[in-house]
Amino acid sequence: MLQGLTARASAVDIPGVYELPSAFCTTIIATNELPQDRSTLWLRILGRGSTQRQAILELFALDDNYLHRTVILHQLRQWYRFLLSGKLGKESARLMTLLAMIDGTSKE
C-alpha cells in the first residue's frame, strides 16, 4: 500500500517509519512493524489488533517506577470507560477484555 504513495523508509532508520515525498510533509508509522521495546510502547498502544494488545500487556509488566506507566494506565482507564458507553465490534470487545485488567493491575 505504501508503495503506491511512493513512501520510503525513513532516514531515522527505525523499522515501521516511512516518509512520503517532502511535498506532503508526512511521516507514516506502521505500528505493527515497530521494534518491540519501551521506546515504541506508546505508539504501539495507539495501534490496533494484536500489536496493541501486546503493547498493553508489556505496559502491565513494566516496573511501577517506569516514568510514564501511571499516566498511560490513567489514559487507558479513561479510554475503557469511554468504550463502555458504545457499541462494540469484535476488535473492540477484545480490547475491552484487556483494558478491564487495568483496575486489577494498577497500583495507583
C-alpha positions in Angstrom: 0.0 0.0 0.0 2.8 2.5 0.9 4.5 1.9 -2.5 1.5 3.4 -4.2 2.1 6.6 -2.2 5.8 6.5 -3.1 6.6 6.2 0.6 10.1 5.2 1.6 11.8 4.0 4.8 12.6 7.0 7.0 16.1 8.4 7.3 15.8 7.8 11.1 16.3 4.1 10.3 13.6 2.7 12.6 11.6 -0.2 11.1 7.9 0.9 10.6 8.7 4.5 10.0 8.1 5.8 6.4 8.2 9.2 4.8 6.2 10.5 1.9 7.8 12.8 -0.6 8.8 16.1 1.0 5.9 18.0 -0.7 3.5 16.1 1.6 5.4 16.8 4.9 4.1 13.4 6.2 5.6 10.5 8.1 3.6 7.2 8.4 4.1 4.9 11.3 3.3 1.2 10.8 2.8 0.3 14.4 3.0 -3.5 13.7 6.5 -3.0 12.2 8.0 -1.0 15.1 10.6 -2.6 17.4 9.0 -4.1 20.5 10.8 -2.0 23.1 10.0 0.7 25.6 10.9 3.5 23.1 7.9 2.5 20.9 5.5 1.4 23.6 3.1 4.4 23.4 2.9 4.3 19.6 2.2 0.6 19.7 -0.6 1.1 22.3 -2.1 3.5 19.8 -2.0 0.8 17.1 -4.6 -1.9 16.8 -5.2 -5.6 17.0 -2.5 -7.9 18.3 0.1 -5.1 18.2 -2.0 -3.0 20.5 -2.9 -5.9 22.8 0.8 -6.9 23.1 1.8 -3.4 23.9 -0.8 -3.1 26.7 0.5 -6.4 28.2 4.0 -5.0 28.1 2.8 -2.0 29.9 1.3 -4.1 32.7 4.6 -5.9 33.0 6.6 -2.7 33.5 8.0 -1.9 36.9 5.9 0.6 38.9 8.7 3.1 38.7 8.6 3.3 34.9 8.2 7.0 34.2 5.1 7.0 32.1 3.3 3.9 33.4 0.9 5.7 35.7 -0.1 8.3 33.1 -0.6 5.7 30.4 -2.7 3.5 32.7 -4.8 6.5 33.6 -5.4 7.2 29.9 -6.2 3.6 29.2 -8.7 3.6 32.1 -10.4 6.7 30.6 -10.5 5.0 27.2 -12.0 1.9 28.7 -14.8 3.9 30.3 -15.4 5.7 27.1 -15.7 2.4 25.2 -18.1 1.0 27.7 -20.7 3.5 26.6 -20.7 2.5 22.9 -21.5 -0.5 20.7 -18.5 -2.8 20.4 -17.3 -4.7 17.4 -15.2 -7.9 17.7 -11.9 -6.0 17.8 -13.2 -3.5 20.4 -14.6 -6.4 22.5 -11.1 -8.0 22.6 -9.6 -4.6 23.6 -12.2 -4.2 26.3 -11.3 -7.5 27.8 -7.7 -6.5 28.0 -8.4 -3.0 29.3 -10.6 -4.4 32.0 -7.4 -5.8 33.6 -6.2 -2.3 34.3 -8.1 -2.0 37.6 -6.6 -5.3 38.8 -3.0 -4.4 37.8 -2.8 -0.7 38.6 -1.2 0.2 41.9 -2.2 3.8 42.0 
